Amino acid sequence: MSAESQILLETGTNELEIIEFNLQYRDQSGKIISQPFGINVAKVREIIRVPEITSIPNLPEGVLGIINLRDHLTPVMDLTKTLYGQENDISGKKIIIAEFNQTRVGFIVSDVRRIHRLSWMEVETPDSFSDFNTQTSSVVGVIKFDDKIVMMLDVEKILAETHPLLGMEILDDSFEAFGQESKVFIVEDSAVIRNLIIKRLEGSGFTITSFNNGKLAWDRLQQLGEQAANPQELFQHVDVVITDIEMPRMDGYSLTRKIKEHPLLRRLPVVIFSSMITEDVRHKGDSVGADAQLSKPDLGVVVQKLEMLIKKRNDDLK
């Protein structure tokens, strides 16, 4: 790997790699449209040709069955069917094997194009476009190239809606009031996941302020850091930050690094809560100073960790 590539992929530089792939569907006139999409390379295990797929009864729409790939039984989804509701000839197509939310899933796509290296600042939030409903959309980011527009898919939302047992769920409604009105900043680009986290934490007594990208959260935190004369004044507005990793404008690693390099904001506990957290990548969160790294979908653990971090911070101030 070149020195330039090593700099580009360094944790906390707000840069990423995406795999561009196409989905082909027919518009209302019957014309075949080829739409580019993107998925973070960090979520991709491998890309294979479509093998024999074993169908099982009562599958959700878009889920074709399972494959046995290196002793992993992996569910396979046809993204054209899932997103556009159209039957798709899968012969000769590719499968992107992705891993997130502690599970693996295969996405059938029409074609895999190339890998792009870019900054998260180049990824625009969908709500910057008029009439874009972020609550129902499966798109969490838009990248404008000279000759095309690539849409970043909310694969977590797709998985949760298609196969709820593999997505992030609130497992019970018996919330314990751990929060005691502690103030939490939630930074999460997926509207579906963000709302699930908010529901869980509000049920536990936390007061929530949410942001759909790291840049918005950082702008607000910088403002609070300038206004507060000491940690106690800062903690009147925010006690802890929970951040995803993948986000338009500024990713969670970059946000965490900026918080921990700030002379006052560094006192804030930061929890990275992401579907991408595995033992292999924990060193990345450690390198930017995260106080905890938790893997989706376990929201119950998040509540317990917040209570522990806030108590520790309060003890340190005594």
N, C-alpha and C positions, 0 to 999 in steps of 0.2 A: 504494500500500500504506500502511496506517495505521501510526502510530508503534508502536502495540501489536503489530501483526503483525511489524514489523521487530525489536522486542525479542524476540518469541517465536521467531523464526527465526535469531537470532544464534548463531553457532557457539559451542559450549561451554556453552550454557544448559541442556543436557539435555532439550531439547524436540524434538518431531518432528511431522510431518503424515503421516497415513495415509489411503489411499483405502479406504473400506469397500465391499465387493462381496458378493454372495450367490451361493451354489451351491445348486441344488435337486436333491434326490435322493429316492428312496423308501425308507422304513424297512421293516422286516420285515413289517409289516402292510399295506404298499402305500400308506401315507399319504405325501403329498409334504411333505418337510421343506425349509425354506429356512434355510440356515446362513450367518450373517455371517462373513466373513473380512476380513483387512486386509493391505495391502502398503504399504511406505514410499513416499511420493510421490517421494522422491529417486531411486527406481529406475524410475519410470514415465515413458516418453517421450510416449505419447499413448494415447487410448482411441478405438476405432473400432468400427463395426458389422462383423459377420463378412462379409468379401468372398468371392470365389471362391477356394477352396483347392485347390492342385495336389497331388494325392497322388503319392507315390513309393514304390517297392517296399521291403518289409522294414522298415517303420517300427516303432519300439517302441510298446507299448501306450499309448494316450493321445495319441500324436503323430499328428495328422491329415494333415499335409503341410506345404507351405510357401506363403507369399504373397510377392508382389513389392510391397514398400511403399517408395515413394520410392527406388527402385533398391537397396533392401536385401532380399536373400532371407532371409526370417524364418521359422523353424520355428514351427508353431502347435500348442499342446497343449490338449486338452480337460480342464480340471481336474476336472470331475465324473467323467469316465472314469478319470483318473489316481488320484484320491483314493478314489472309492467303487466303482470297477469297474463302473459302470452306463452303458449306452448313453444318449446325450443328443441330443435334437433341437436342433441349433445354429442353426436359422433364427430370426432376430430377436434373437439374443444379441449380446453385446459381446466385444471382444477388448481386453485390457490389454496394450499393447506395453511390455515391460520391458527394461531394459538393465543387465546386471551380468556379472561374470566375463568382461568384454571381448567380450560377445556380446549379441545381441538375441533375444528370444523372445516370442511372443504367447500369452497365456493366455485361453482362452475361458471366460467366466463368465456366469452367468444374468442378472445385473443389476449395475450400478454404482450405489451409493446416494449417498454423500456423502464429503466430506473432513472429518476430525477433526484438530484441533490439541490436543496433550496433552503431558504430561511422560512421560519414560521411567520415572519412578517409579510411574506408573499402570499400567505393563505388568508383569504378574507372570510369573515363570518357570513353565513347565509343571510342573516337579518339585515345586512347592508343593502340587500336588494329588495325593492318594494314588493309587497304582496307575497312575501316568502314566509310561510308558516313553520317556524322552527319547532313547534310542538308536534307536528305530524310528519315533518320531513325526515327522510333517511340520509340527508346530507348535512355534514357538520362543518365543511370548509369548501371554498371555491378558489381554484388557482387559475389565473388568466395567463395563458401563453400567447405568443403572437398569432398562432394559427389555430388555437383551440382553447376550450375551457374544460378543465379537469375537475371533477367533483369528488371530494373526499367523503367516503361513505361512513355512516354511523353504524358500524358492524355490530356493536353491542346492542343497539336498539333493534336491529334486524333480527338478531339472535333471540333477544328477549321476547319479541312479539311473535316470532315463528315457533319457538320452542322454549316456553317459559321456564321449564326445569333447568335449562342451561343458561338462563339469563340471571340478572340480579333481581332478587325479590325481597320484600320485607316478610320475614318468616313468621312474625306474630304481631299481634296488636297490643300486647301487654307491655307497654313501654314503661321503664323505670325512669323516674325524674332525676336523672343524674345531672342534668345541665344546670339547674339552679340559676337559670337566666344568664348563663355564660354566653358570650357573644362569639359567634363563629362566622368566618368568611369562607364560603364555599366557592371554589373556582372549578367549573366543569362545563365543557362545551355542549355535551349532550343534554338536551332539555329533558328527555325521559329519565336519564340517570340522575340529573340534578334534582328533579322533583322527587324522586325516590329518596334521595339523601335528605332533602329538606323535610319531607314528611316524617322520616325516622327520627331526625334530630329534634325537630320541633315537638314531637311526641315525648321526647325525653327532657324537655324543658329548656333547650337551647334557643337563643335568639339568632336568627339567620340573616346574613346579607350575602347575596349570591352574585356571581359574575360568570359570563359565558366565555371569557378568555383571560389569559394571564396578564395581558397589557392593561385591561380595565382594572383588574385587581391591584396591579402594581401602581397605577396612577393614584388610586384611592389610598393605598398604604403610604405612598410617598407624601401625600397631602397630610395624612394623620401624623406621620413622622416629623413633618415640619412644624405642625401645630402643637405637638406635645412637648413639654419641657422635661418630662421624666417618664419612666415606665408606667407608673401608676396612672398618669393622665392618658397614656396610650391605651392601657387596658380598660379604660372607661368606654372605649369604642370597639375594641376587638381583643379577644383572649387567645384565639388560635386560628390557624389557617389550614383548611383542607384543600388540596389541589390535585387535579388530574395531571397526567403527563402530556398527552396529546391535546393541543389546543391551538387554534388560530392566533396569529399575532405574537404570542409569547407562550412557550411551553412551560410545564410545571417545574422542570429542572432549572430553567433560567430564572423563573420567579423565585424559587427557593434560594438560589444563589444570591440574587439581589437582596432578598430579605436578610439573609445571614451575613451579608457584607455591610449592611447599614448599621451605624453605631447604636441606634435605638431600636429599630425594628427587629434586630437579631435576637432580642429577648422573647419574641413571639415563637411559640412552638409551631412547627410546620409538619403536617402529616401528608405524605404523598399517598393518595388512594387511587389505584389504577389497575386496570385489567392486565397491564403489562408487567406487573411486579412478579419476578421469579427470583430464585436464589442466584441465578446467573447474572442478574442486573442490579442486585441490591447495592453493589459497590458504586453505582452511578448516583443513587440518592445519597449515599454516605459522603460522596465526594463534594456534594453541594451543601451539606449540612442539615439534611432532613432529620427531624427528631424521631420520626417513625415512618415506616413504609408498609402499607397494607394492601393486600390484593383483593380486588372485587371478586365475588359479590358479597362478602361477609360484612353486613352493616352493623350487626351486633357487636363485633369486635371493635369497630370504629368508636362506638359510644363508650366502651370501657377504656379504650386508649385515650380518648379525649379527657375523661375524668382523671386519669392518672397523670397526664401531662400538665393539666391545669393545676392540679394539687401540687405537683412537684415545683411548678413555676411559682406558685404562691409561697411554698415553703422556702424557696431560694430568696424571696424578697424580704423574708422576716429578718 
